[in-house]
Amino acid sequence: MKSSNKFKDLSVADLQKRLLEFKKELLKLNTQVAAGANTANSAKIRVTKKNIARALTILQEKGVGYN
């Protein structure tokens, strides 16, 4: 099962909650990279960005904008 299918099954409130979690995780990962902590996070950053894009796309398809 693809990740986008998992997102399609979620309600709008759950999608917005997951989107907020992904953004917080991305901020944490970017902070770690800026501090020079772990360079192995580049793959995790890429996956997190894709998850944010997926969540935003599904919200757009459902007719709910996110600010």
Secondary structure by P-SEA (a helix, b strand, c coil): ccaaaaaaaccaaaaaaaaaaaaaaaaaaaaaaaacccccaaaaaaaaaaaaaaaaaaaaaaccccc
